[in-house]
Amino acid sequence: MEHVRAADPEIDGRLRAAVEARVVELDGGSDTDRAFIESTRNYLSYFTKVPEGD
């Protein structure tokens, strides 16, 4: 992710925006949809976390 972030500093925001756009499209959705969105948010949070010291 550090390499991607160096080439595209806005990647974190765009990834989060894509997830949130999908949430709006689902408009609540099924239990499966909500579980998937929660997992996606958690994974994205972990994936885009800036390492300490950077």
Buried (B, 14 or more C-beta within 10 A) or exposed (E): EEEEBEEEEEBBEEBBEEBEEBBEEEEEBEEEBEEBBEEBBEEBEEEBEEEEEE
